[in-house]
Amino acid sequence: MRQHHRTLRLLGSLLLVAMGTSVTAAAPAQAAPPTPLDRVVPAPASVTSGKTPYRITSGTRIRVDDSRESRRVGEYLAGILRPSTGYRLPVTDQGPGGIRLRLAKGPFGSEGYRLDSGREGVTITAAAPAGLFHGVQTLRQLLPAAAEKDSVQSGPWLVAGGSVADSPRYGWRGAMLDVSRHFFTVEQVKRYIDQLALYKINKLHLHLSDDQGWRIAIDSWPRLAAHGGSTQVGGGPGGYYTKADYKEIVRYAGSRYLEVVPEIDMPGHTNAALSSYAELNCDGVAPPLYTGTEVGFSSLCVSKEITYDFVDDVIRELAALTPGRYLHIGGDEAHSTSHEDYVTFMDRVQPLVAKYGKTVIGWHQLTGATPAKGALAQYWGLDGTSAEEKAQVARAAQNGTGIILSPADRIYLDMKYTADTPLGLDWAGLVEVKRAYDWDPGNYLPGAPASAIRGVEAPMWSETLTKSDDIEYMAFPRLAGVAELGWSPASTHDWDAYKVRLAAQGPRWEALGIDFYRSPQVPWPAA
């Protein structure tokens, strides 16, 4: 496991500040030219080049507005750059600043920004803090990859001159992490959050319950975590998040401008809950814990009132912990639930989500019932899914249900790249980097109005994944392409151009200690 953690960066930064020194490594004899403004991922909406580059030096300051949000983004940027540059980079709301973060009214939307760079400095302007943060991610990619390292590196630290005007195509740019098949710690989730943030992902969907494990403490039903969370695929120790753990994940994600979307999958994928409480089973008999990988065999008892008491309690407690707008109720692969019972269940459960102030999300099987007003359906079918099933989802979209696109044979990040990939599954097919990128969310689902498409989300199921290295190897490089599909204008989507920009991310991932798949489809730079 690599030791590239922001905590080390922060300690190094504090030491430099305490010493009051600036460490400046000698520049190479011939410096590389700055990264062009249009070389970043996701592709910006608009780029104008031509000015003199800005050079970050020992005298550079990070000038922020007199707002807590602006200062927080400034401190985040300083925390990244201090260890690698060796510079103090004070964050201040006084005097000149070589890097300026500015909140101002303008045509930016809630997440857009403008970056202006020239001899005198770099200014990032946004109407909201999320826009400033996304602008900082672009600035990171405009600096040499060595800027991401945890020790002092050679400069120079040049930012190409010109302007970037940028805002997202879609408001939903998500990544899902399955912590139920295998449990991942708070620190592992935080590490993934940092990686998602670099590519302007703004939703973290946590799959908190399944047949193999229940991962969130629920005070009113304590055996869910204590018993249902005690194992995982293969029979390992499992684990669960206390409420304090979950709040810390939510807080940390929020500091990176990601909204956490919790999922409790039901009425199927519920063996961990059924094993924890016998009364949730129609026959009153609790099944044993499950550590395999089969699906579709479990179901809550739709005819029992206690089932809805249980669901009400779980939703109430989870909603109280979650400041975000959404709560995901699953609904996929309920093969042990009759269609009639499925519809009955969804008719009872969706109002409970609204009761506690959240908006319902379900996997696209929810469209086989009656989605609540304002609900979102997450489509995970394949290119080859039947026209009838696609039409069902499209009809719901025509009737006002928003659609999140997660086609399994395009952006399920746990699918193998090739038959030789040591991790992952292949039930949806093999998904190389080009296949994950080379499609358009705007016209993917026949009959669904473009206005109904809320965005894209890349799920990561964890049947075969046990550590952060595994997550990273399966996510990168495909995650960057999903981020671009969600952020960048359709006019920028071109595989031949994208693969060159993607290749330039390789050294950055190496500097960050991210394990990644070196796809032969991508012209990675020589070591």
C-alpha distance (Angstrom), angle and dihedral (degrees) to the residues before:
residue distance angle dihedral
M1 . . .
R2 3.80 . .
Q3 3.80 121.6 .
H4 3.80 100.2 -137.9
H5 3.77 100.1 128.1
R6 3.77 129.6 152.3
T7 3.79 89.9 -129.4
L8 3.80 88.5 68.0
R9 3.78 89.5 48.1
L10 3.80 90.9 52.5
L11 3.81 93.5 49.3
G12 3.79 90.2 49.7
S13 3.78 91.3 48.2
L14 3.79 92.9 50.1
L15 3.80 90.9 49.0
L16 3.79 91.3 52.9
V17 3.79 91.8 48.5
A18 3.80 92.1 47.1
M19 3.82 91.4 51.5
G20 3.79 90.7 47.9
T21 3.78 90.4 -138.8
S22 3.74 136.9 128.8
V23 3.76 118.3 -142.4
T24 3.76 112.5 -154.6
A25 3.77 120.1 -175.6
A26 3.79 117.9 -153.1
A27 3.78 114.4 -95.3
P28 3.78 118.3 -120.1
A29 3.80 116.0 -97.4
Q30 3.78 91.5 -106.7
A31 3.76 115.9 26.4
A32 3.78 120.8 -147.0
P33 3.80 114.9 -113.7
P34 3.80 115.7 -100.0
T35 3.79 119.3 -89.4
P36 3.83 109.6 -90.9
L37 3.80 113.8 -109.5
D38 3.81 91.5 -118.7
R39 3.82 94.5 53.5
V40 3.82 96.1 84.9
V41 3.82 131.0 104.4
P42 3.00 122.5 -100.3
A43 3.80 93.0 38.8
P44 3.82 110.5 -114.7
A45 3.77 119.7 -117.4
S46 3.81 93.6 -122.8
V47 3.82 135.1 7.9
T48 3.81 130.5 -173.3
S49 3.81 115.3 -174.2
G50 3.74 134.7 -173.6
K51 3.78 114.8 87.0
T52 3.80 128.9 110.4
P53 3.82 113.1 -82.5
Y54 3.78 122.2 -106.9
R55 3.79 118.0 -124.3
I56 3.80 121.0 -149.6
T57 3.82 108.3 -139.4
S58 3.79 139.7 171.1
G59 3.81 86.9 -85.3
T60 3.80 95.9 55.7
R61 3.77 117.7 120.6
I62 3.79 129.2 -168.3
R63 3.79 105.6 -129.5
V64 3.80 115.8 -158.2
D65 3.79 136.0 178.3
D66 3.78 119.3 -102.8
S67 3.80 91.0 -95.7
R68 3.79 128.0 108.8
E69 3.81 91.6 -130.7
S70 3.79 94.5 53.1
R71 3.79 91.8 47.2
R72 3.79 91.3 49.2
V73 3.80 91.6 54.7
G74 3.80 89.6 46.1
E75 3.80 92.0 52.6
Y76 3.81 89.4 48.3
L77 3.82 90.4 54.3
A78 3.80 92.3 45.8
G79 3.79 90.3 50.3
I80 3.80 89.8 57.1
L81 3.81 97.6 45.5
R82 3.82 104.3 37.5
P83 3.83 97.6 72.1
S84 3.82 95.5 48.5
T85 3.80 99.1 39.3
G86 3.77 97.0 36.3
Y87 3.81 88.7 -139.0
R88 3.81 125.4 133.1
L89 3.83 93.8 -131.3
P90 3.81 95.7 -172.2
V91 3.80 115.4 -150.1
T92 3.80 108.2 -134.7
D93 3.78 143.1 157.3
Q94 3.83 91.1 -150.4
G95 3.80 132.8 81.1
P96 3.79 129.4 -6.6
G97 3.77 121.5 -25.5
G98 3.76 128.8 -161.0
I99 3.80 88.6 -154.0
R100 3.80 114.1 37.8
L101 3.79 126.7 -169.6
R102 3.78 110.3 -163.3
L103 3.81 132.9 -177.3
A104 3.79 111.4 -155.4
K105 3.77 140.3 145.8
G106 3.78 113.9 -90.3
P107 3.80 146.6 119.3
F108 3.78 93.5 -66.4
G109 3.80 104.3 108.6
S110 3.79 119.5 -148.6
E111 3.80 95.7 -52.6
G112 3.81 107.1 22.9
Y113 3.80 127.5 102.8
R114 3.78 144.6 176.9
L115 3.80 122.9 -130.2
D116 3.80 119.3 -162.2
S117 3.80 120.0 -175.2
G118 3.78 132.0 -177.6
R119 3.80 143.4 133.7
E120 3.82 93.3 -64.3
G121 3.77 98.3 49.1
V122 3.80 151.0 -70.1
T123 3.80 122.9 -74.8
I124 3.80 123.5 -168.2
T125 3.80 113.4 -166.8
A126 3.81 125.7 -172.3
A127 3.77 139.0 158.0
A128 3.82 92.9 -132.3
P129 3.82 136.1 28.7
A130 3.82 92.6 -109.3
G131 3.79 88.5 60.9
L132 3.79 91.5 52.7
F133 3.79 89.4 50.0
H134 3.81 92.8 50.3
G135 3.80 89.5 48.0
V136 3.81 88.6 54.7
Q137 3.82 89.3 55.2
T138 3.79 88.8 55.7
L139 3.81 90.2 48.7
R140 3.81 90.0 52.5
Q141 3.79 91.0 55.6
L142 3.81 91.7 48.5
L143 3.80 89.8 59.6
P144 3.82 122.5 74.9
A145 3.80 114.9 -81.8
A146 3.81 89.0 -113.2
A147 3.82 87.3 72.3
E148 3.81 86.6 79.3
K149 3.80 95.0 60.2
D150 3.79 126.2 106.4
S151 3.80 97.6 -131.6
V152 3.80 134.0 56.7
Q153 3.80 111.9 -75.4
S154 3.80 135.2 -172.0
G155 3.79 116.1 -91.4
P156 2.87 160.3 -179.4
W157 3.80 97.0 171.2
L158 3.79 102.7 -155.1
V159 3.81 127.7 174.4
A160 3.80 114.2 -161.8
G161 3.79 115.3 -114.9
G162 3.78 121.8 -111.1
S163 3.78 139.7 60.6
V164 3.80 137.8 -68.5
A165 3.81 120.6 -162.6
D166 3.76 109.4 -171.3
S167 3.80 143.8 167.4
P168 3.81 133.4 155.9
R169 3.78 127.3 -91.0
Y170 3.81 91.8 -146.1
G171 3.78 132.6 29.5
W172 3.83 92.6 -144.2
R173 3.79 114.2 68.0
G174 3.76 104.8 154.9
A175 3.77 146.0 170.0
M176 3.79 123.9 -162.4
L177 3.78 123.2 -151.1
D178 3.80 119.4 -163.4
V179 3.80 106.6 -145.0
S180 3.81 92.5 167.0
R181 3.81 103.4 72.8
H182 3.81 88.4 45.3
F183 3.79 122.4 8.1
F184 3.80 120.3 -124.6
T185 3.79 122.4 -162.4
V186 3.79 126.6 -120.7
E187 3.80 90.1 -103.1
Q188 3.80 91.9 51.5
V189 3.80 90.8 50.8
K190 3.81 90.2 48.7
R191 3.78 90.5 52.6
Y192 3.80 90.4 53.7
I193 3.81 90.3 47.2
D194 3.80 90.3 57.0
Q195 3.78 90.5 51.0
L196 3.80 92.3 48.6
A197 3.80 91.3 49.8
L198 3.81 92.6 58.4
Y199 3.82 88.4 66.1
K200 3.82 96.7 43.2
I201 3.81 95.6 -106.9
N202 3.81 107.1 164.1
K203 3.83 106.0 -174.2
L204 3.81 129.1 62.2
H205 3.81 110.4 -167.2
L206 3.81 110.3 -163.9
H207 3.82 115.5 -159.6
L208 3.81 96.0 -149.4
S209 3.80 103.3 173.4
D210 3.77 138.9 36.2
D211 3.79 141.9 135.5
Q212 3.81 91.6 -71.7
G213 3.77 101.1 47.3
W214 3.80 148.6 -1.0
R215 3.79 109.1 -142.9
I216 3.81 109.3 -176.4
A217 3.80 127.7 71.1
I218 3.80 113.7 -119.3
D219 3.80 111.5 -170.3
S220 3.80 95.6 -155.4
W221 3.81 92.0 51.8
P222 3.82 104.2 31.9
R223 3.81 97.9 169.9
L224 3.81 90.1 66.4
A225 3.79 89.8 77.7
A226 3.81 101.1 23.5
H227 3.82 94.6 50.4
G228 3.80 105.2 12.2
G229 3.79 91.9 47.5
S230 3.80 95.6 48.0
T231 3.78 98.7 95.6
Q232 3.82 144.7 24.1
V233 3.80 141.9 -166.7
G234 3.78 108.4 -39.3
G235 3.80 93.0 19.8
G236 3.79 100.9 -81.4
P237 3.81 123.8 153.9
G238 3.79 96.2 -87.5
G239 3.77 115.3 -165.1
Y240 3.79 140.7 -160.3
Y241 3.78 141.6 -137.8
T242 3.76 119.3 -104.7
K243 3.78 113.7 -140.4
A244 3.80 88.0 -100.8
D245 3.82 90.0 52.8
Y246 3.77 91.9 51.0
K247 3.81 91.9 47.3
E248 3.80 89.1 52.5
I249 3.81 91.4 52.6
V250 3.80 89.5 49.2
R251 3.82 91.4 47.8
Y252 3.79 93.6 48.0
A253 3.79 92.9 46.3
G254 3.79 89.0 50.1
S255 3.80 90.6 53.1
R256 3.83 86.1 59.0
Y257 3.82 91.6 44.1
L258 3.80 94.8 -109.5
E259 3.80 119.8 136.7
V260 3.81 114.4 -141.0
V261 3.82 115.0 -131.7
P262 3.83 110.4 -166.9
E263 3.79 120.1 -154.1
I264 3.79 128.6 -156.3
D265 3.81 104.1 -176.8
M266 3.82 115.2 -141.1
P267 2.99 159.7 -150.3
G268 3.81 86.0 1.4
H269 3.81 127.3 32.2
T270 3.81 86.6 51.9
N271 3.81 106.8 120.6
A272 3.82 93.2 117.3
A273 3.83 89.3 57.3
L274 3.81 93.6 42.0
S275 3.80 90.1 51.4
S276 3.80 90.5 50.0
Y277 3.82 96.4 52.2
A278 3.80 121.8 28.8
E279 3.80 92.3 -163.4
L280 3.81 91.1 68.3
N281 3.82 88.9 66.8
C282 3.80 120.2 84.4
D283 3.81 90.8 -130.6
G284 3.80 93.5 43.4
V285 3.80 91.7 -121.9
A286 3.82 119.4 122.4
P287 3.82 113.6 -136.0
P288 3.81 120.1 -137.1
L289 3.78 120.3 -93.6
Y290 3.80 113.2 -84.1
T291 3.81 126.5 -133.2
G292 3.81 101.6 169.1
T293 3.80 130.5 93.6
E294 3.80 105.3 -119.5
V295 3.82 118.8 120.8
G296 3.79 138.7 -153.9
F297 3.80 101.3 40.5
S298 3.82 102.1 103.7
S299 3.80 133.9 70.7
L300 3.76 139.0 169.8
C301 3.81 112.0 -120.0
V302 3.80 103.1 -97.7
S303 3.81 94.8 -167.9
K304 3.84 96.4 56.6
E305 3.79 120.2 90.6
I306 3.79 90.5 -148.4
T307 3.79 87.4 67.1
Y308 3.79 90.3 65.8
D309 3.81 92.4 43.5
F310 3.80 86.2 54.9
V311 3.81 93.9 47.6
D312 3.80 91.8 46.1
D313 3.80 91.6 52.9
V314 3.80 94.0 46.9
I315 3.81 93.9 47.6
R316 3.81 91.9 44.8
E317 3.80 93.9 52.7
L318 3.80 95.1 41.3
A319 3.80 93.5 46.4
A320 3.82 89.8 52.0
L321 3.83 89.4 56.1
T322 3.80 95.0 46.0
P323 3.82 120.6 75.0
G324 3.82 91.4 -176.0
R325 3.78 123.5 99.1
Y326 3.79 100.2 -116.7
L327 3.78 142.1 68.9
H328 3.82 120.2 -173.2
I329 3.81 117.0 -144.7
G330 3.80 97.8 -174.8
G331 3.79 109.9 -144.9
D332 3.80 98.8 177.9
E333 3.80 128.7 130.9
A334 3.81 94.1 7.8
H335 3.79 89.7 160.5
S336 3.81 93.2 150.1
T337 3.79 92.1 55.5
S338 3.80 118.6 79.7
H339 3.80 116.7 -124.5
E340 3.79 90.1 -113.0
D341 3.79 91.9 51.7
Y342 3.81 91.1 45.2
V343 3.80 91.4 55.5
T344 3.80 91.0 45.7
F345 3.80 91.0 50.2
M346 3.81 94.8 49.0
D347 3.80 91.1 46.5
R348 3.82 88.8 55.6
V349 3.81 98.7 40.6
Q350 3.81 103.9 43.7
P351 3.84 93.1 64.7
L352 3.82 89.0 52.9
V353 3.82 89.6 60.5
A354 3.81 90.0 51.9
K355 3.81 90.2 45.3
Y356 3.79 89.0 64.5
G357 3.77 95.2 45.2
K358 3.79 101.3 -100.3
T359 3.80 135.4 120.5
V360 3.81 117.8 -121.0
I361 3.78 122.7 -116.0
G362 3.79 121.8 -179.2
W363 3.76 136.2 168.4
H364 3.79 110.1 -92.1
Q365 3.81 92.8 -90.2
L366 3.81 83.8 79.1
T367 3.82 86.4 78.4
G368 3.82 87.3 68.2
A369 3.80 86.5 69.4
T370 3.81 123.6 38.4
P371 3.80 111.2 -72.9
A372 3.79 113.4 -140.4
K373 3.77 118.3 -110.4
G374 3.80 108.2 -78.7
A375 3.81 93.8 13.6
L376 3.79 121.9 146.0
A377 3.81 124.3 -138.5
Q378 3.80 119.8 -153.2
Y379 3.81 109.9 -145.0
W380 3.80 114.0 -148.4
G381 3.80 101.0 163.9
L382 3.78 126.3 123.2
D383 3.76 134.3 -109.3
G384 3.81 84.3 -102.5
T385 3.81 97.3 47.8
S386 3.80 110.6 131.0
A387 3.78 118.5 -83.7
E388 3.81 88.1 -125.6
E389 3.80 93.6 58.3
K390 3.80 92.1 45.3
A391 3.80 90.0 48.8
Q392 3.82 90.4 53.3
V393 3.81 89.9 56.3
A394 3.81 91.6 43.9
R395 3.82 91.2 52.8
A396 3.78 90.4 53.3
A397 3.80 88.7 49.8
Q398 3.80 90.1 51.4
N399 3.81 88.1 52.5
G400 3.80 94.1 53.7
T401 3.80 106.0 -85.5
G402 3.79 111.0 136.8
I403 3.81 117.4 -130.7
I404 3.81 128.8 -140.0
L405 3.79 110.3 -165.5
S406 3.82 118.2 -137.4
P407 3.83 104.0 151.4
A408 3.79 105.2 -172.3
D409 3.81 96.7 -142.3
R410 3.81 90.1 51.3
I411 3.79 110.9 36.2
Y412 3.80 110.4 8.7
L413 3.80 95.1 122.6
D414 3.80 93.2 -156.8
M415 3.80 92.5 65.3
K416 3.80 114.0 106.9
Y417 3.80 117.1 -104.0
T418 3.80 92.0 -142.5
A419 3.79 135.7 -5.6
D420 3.82 87.9 -92.2
T421 3.82 96.6 55.5
P422 3.83 104.9 124.4
L423 3.82 94.2 -146.9
G424 3.77 134.4 46.6
L425 3.79 138.2 34.8
D426 3.78 133.0 -82.8
W427 3.81 106.2 -155.5
A428 3.82 90.5 115.7
G429 3.80 92.8 41.4
L430 3.77 136.3 -98.9
V431 3.80 113.3 -50.8
E432 3.79 115.6 -159.5
V433 3.80 121.0 -174.9
K434 3.80 96.1 -95.3
R435 3.80 92.7 51.1
A436 3.81 91.1 52.1
Y437 3.81 90.8 53.3
D438 3.78 106.0 32.2
W439 3.83 102.8 83.9
D440 3.80 136.4 77.4
P441 3.81 120.1 -123.8
G442 3.80 89.4 -157.3
N443 3.80 94.7 68.1
Y444 3.80 102.8 19.4
L445 3.82 99.9 104.1
P446 3.83 112.4 54.8
G447 3.78 113.0 -128.7
A448 3.79 96.3 11.1
P449 3.82 111.0 123.0
A450 3.80 112.8 -118.4
S451 3.80 87.4 -126.1
A452 3.82 90.2 62.3
I453 3.82 94.0 59.2
R454 3.78 106.7 98.0
G455 3.78 94.9 -179.7
V456 3.79 143.6 -88.2
E457 3.78 137.3 -58.3
A458 3.80 130.2 -168.2
P459 3.82 112.5 -146.8
M460 3.80 121.6 -153.3
W461 3.80 112.3 -160.5
S462 3.78 114.4 -165.9
E463 3.80 109.7 -149.7
T464 3.83 89.4 121.8
L465 3.81 100.5 23.3
T466 3.80 121.2 93.5
K467 3.82 107.6 156.6
S468 3.80 142.3 31.4
D469 3.80 92.2 -98.1
D470 3.81 88.1 60.1
I471 3.80 92.9 50.7
E472 3.80 91.8 49.1
Y473 3.79 95.7 46.8
M474 3.79 91.4 53.8
A475 3.82 95.2 40.4
F476 3.78 99.1 47.4
P477 2.95 127.6 100.2
R478 3.83 94.7 4.9
L479 3.81 96.0 58.1
A480 3.81 91.5 62.7
G481 3.80 89.9 57.5
V482 3.79 92.7 50.1
A483 3.79 89.0 50.6
E484 3.79 89.9 53.0
L485 3.81 92.4 49.2
G486 3.78 88.0 54.6
W487 3.79 99.1 42.3
S488 3.79 111.2 29.6
P489 3.82 129.2 74.1
A490 3.80 113.6 -97.9
S491 3.81 88.3 -118.5
T492 3.82 90.3 68.4
H493 3.80 95.0 55.2
D494 3.78 107.1 110.6
W495 3.78 121.5 138.2
D496 3.80 96.3 -150.6
A497 3.80 91.8 53.7
Y498 3.78 94.1 38.5
K499 3.80 96.2 53.3
V500 3.81 89.9 58.2
R501 3.80 91.6 52.0
L502 3.80 89.8 44.3
A503 3.80 91.7 52.0
A504 3.80 89.0 57.5
Q505 3.82 88.7 60.6
G506 3.81 91.4 64.7
P507 3.83 96.6 82.2
R508 3.81 89.8 46.1
W509 3.81 91.3 54.4
E510 3.79 89.3 48.1
A511 3.81 90.2 51.5
L512 3.81 89.7 50.3
G513 3.79 92.2 48.2
I514 3.81 92.6 -116.5
D515 3.79 114.2 156.3
F516 3.81 109.1 -138.7
Y517 3.77 142.1 173.7
R518 3.79 111.3 -103.4
S519 3.77 96.7 -144.4
P520 3.81 115.2 -158.1
Q521 3.82 86.5 -137.4
V522 3.81 90.0 70.8
P523 3.86 123.8 70.5
W524 3.80 96.0 -132.1
P525 3.82 114.5 -169.5
A526 3.78 116.6 -103.2
A527 3.79 114.3 -94.0
